[in-house]
Amino acid sequence: MEMILWIAMFSGVVVVALLVKTSRQRHGWDTPEPGKPTAIYRGKHITVLPSANRQLWKYRISDPLGMAEPVDSEWYADPETACAEAISRVAARGGNLTEHRRD
C-alpha cells in the first residue's frame, strides 16, 4: 500500500512539472535556431525572423512541400505579436498562401 502511495505521489509531481513546462512555452512553437521561433500550423511552416538589428520581427509562412511561394509579413515590434499574427493569418485564410500575399 505504501508503494502505491509513493508511485501516485511521484506521478503527480511529474504531471505538475510537465504542465508547468508546457505553460511556459508558446503554444506549439519551437526555436531550432536561436531567436527564430518556428511552428507547423494547419500544414504550413511558420518562421518568425528578426530584422538585422533585432528591433523588429516578421513572419514567413511557407508550404513545407514547396508547392507555393512563401509569404512574408510586415514588420512587428516583438516576436510574440508576429507569432500571433501568423497563426491568425493561417487560421483565417485556410492555408491559401497565393491569394493574400504581402511583399
N, C-alpha and C positions, 0 to 999 in steps of 0.2 A: 504494500500500500504506500509506503514511504517513497519507494522508487517511482511509482506513478505520479505522485505529487511533485517530485523533483523534475520529472520529464515534462509535466504540464507547465511548471514554472519556467523551465528553460525554453520551451516552445513559445510561451507568452513573451519572454524577453526578446527572442529572435523576431517574432512578428512585430513587436513595437519598434525594434531597431530598423527593420525593413520599411515600415510605414514612415518613420522619421526621415530616412534616407530618400524615399520616394517623394515626400512632400517638399523637400529642399531642392529637388531638380525641376527644371522646366518640363512641362508635360511633353514627353516623347523626344526631347532634344538631347543631342549628344555633341561633344566637342572633340572630334578626332584630330583636328588641327587647332592648336591653341588660339582662342579668340574668334573662331569661326563656327558658331553653332550650326548644326545640320539636323534635319529630320526628314523622314519619309511620311507624307500625309496624303491619304487618298490616292496613292500611286504616283505622287510627284515628289521629286527630290528638292528640298528647300535648303539653301545655304544662306547664312547671314554674313555679309562681308563688311569689314571696316574700310573707311577711307584711308588714304596714305598716312594721315596724321592721327587716325583713330578717334576723331572727333565726331564723325558721322557714320551712319550704318545704312546699308541697303540689303534687300533680299534678292536672291536669284532663284527662280523656280524653273526646274527643268524636268524633262521626261527621262527617267532612268534608262530607258531603252534608246534614247536619242532620236525619237520619232518626231520631235518638234523642236524648234529653236528655243533656247532659254529666254526667259523674261526677267529683266532687271527692273527693280522699283526705283522710285525717287529716294532721296536720302532722308534718313530719320535721325533724331537726336540721340537715340540709345538703341542697343541691340534688342532689348525687350519689346520695344514698340515695333521694330522691324519684324521680329518673330511673330508677334500677334497679328500684324497686318498681312503677313504672308499666309498664315493659317486662314484668316478671314477671306483673303482673295481666292485661295484654292477652294474653300468651302462654298463661296458664292458663285464661282464660275464653273463648278462641276468638273474641274480639271482641264478645261479647254484653254490652252495657252495661246493659240494663234489669234483669237478674236479680240483679246484685250491686251495686246502688247504695249508696254511702255518703253520708250527708248530714252 
